[in-house]
Amino acid sequence: MSLETQLFTLLQAVCPRTFPDFAPTTTARPYVTYQQIGGVAVNHLDRLVPNKRNALVQVNVWSDTRAEASALIQSIEDALRMTTVFQAEPQNAPHTSFDADIPVYAAIQDFDIWADR
C-alpha cells in the first residue's frame, strides 16, 4: 500500500472529511486537507532503488472554532506519532490562523514521514 493511501486512511480515521490538497467548497467543517510539501530524496551510490521514501507533509485542519481546530490537530498528531504503519514525526508545533472573510479557523502542522516504498 502506498504512503498516500496509508496517510489518507489514518487521517480519515481521525476526521472522516479528509481530502488531499483541497476540499470541495460545500464541505462541512471541521475537515482536514493535506499535501506533500517536500521531503528527502534517497539516493544510493550503488544506484540501487531505495526501499524507503520520505515525505514532508503539511496537515491542515479547518473549523468553525479555534478550540475545535486545535483539538483536531492534536488528535492527528497523536495518531501520526502512534502509528506503526510508517514513521512520522512532527517538525513543528501547530500554528493557527483565521480567515475573517469566510470565516474559518485553521490549525496547521508539518510532519516528516518515512515509509516503505
KOLNU-369219 format. One record per residue (C-alpha): residue number from 0; chain; x, y, z. Coordinates in steps of 0.05 Angstrom, whole numbers. Layout:
NUM/A/X/Y/Z
...
This chain:
0/A/0/0/0
1/A/27/69/-18
2/A/46/123/33
3/A/-10/166/4
4/A/-62/112/16
5/A/-36/97/86
6/A/-36/170/105
7/A/-105/182/77
8/A/-133/122/116
9/A/-101/146/181
10/A/-125/218/174
11/A/-195/195/154
12/A/-200/152/217
13/A/-189/216/257
14/A/-234/260/214
15/A/-279/228/161
16/A/-278/293/120
17/A/-206/287/97
18/A/-181/308/28
19/A/-115/311/-8
20/A/-97/383/-29
21/A/-165/417/-22
22/A/-237/404/-1
23/A/-299/419/-42
24/A/-327/488/-24
25/A/-390/457/4
26/A/-354/412/54
27/A/-380/417/126
28/A/-328/436/178
29/A/-287/410/211
30/A/-247/379/155
31/A/-175/362/140
32/A/-133/374/79
33/A/-61/352/69
34/A/-6/357/16
35/A/65/336/8
36/A/109/398/11
37/A/176/365/2
38/A/219/311/31
39/A/288/280/27
40/A/308/246/-38
41/A/341/180/-21
42/A/400/164/-66
43/A/449/106/-63
44/A/519/109/-93
45/A/510/38/-120
46/A/448/60/-160
47/A/401/13/-124
48/A/329/35/-117
49/A/317/52/-44
50/A/266/12/-5
51/A/243/74/35
52/A/216/141/17
53/A/210/206/54
54/A/156/259/52
55/A/147/325/87
56/A/71/331/94
57/A/31/391/115
58/A/-35/375/151
59/A/-88/430/154
60/A/-149/429/199
61/A/-207/476/181
62/A/-260/491/233
63/A/-313/539/258
64/A/-277/548/325
65/A/-205/555/348
66/A/-216/502/403
67/A/-242/450/354
68/A/-185/463/304
69/A/-133/457/360
70/A/-164/393/388
71/A/-168/360/320
72/A/-96/376/301
73/A/-74/348/368
74/A/-113/283/354
75/A/-79/279/286
76/A/-10/290/316
77/A/-24/235/367
78/A/-48/187/313
79/A/13/201/269
80/A/61/192/327
81/A/29/126/348
82/A/21/92/280
83/A/63/31/265
84/A/47/33/190
85/A/102/86/178
86/A/146/132/220
87/A/120/203/228
88/A/150/259/269
89/A/123/330/277
90/A/170/382/250
91/A/139/439/288
92/A/84/454/337
93/A/18/470/304
94/A/7/542/283
95/A/-61/574/278
96/A/-94/621/230
97/A/-161/655/218
98/A/-193/679/154
99/A/-244/732/171
100/A/-273/734/101
101/A/-301/663/105
102/A/-296/660/169
103/A/-255/598/186
104/A/-203/577/236
105/A/-143/535/216
106/A/-91/494/253
107/A/-31/473/210
108/A/27/426/225
109/A/83/394/185
110/A/105/321/192
111/A/167/284/168
112/A/145/215/146
113/A/188/155/128
114/A/152/96/95
115/A/165/34/54
116/A/169/49/-20
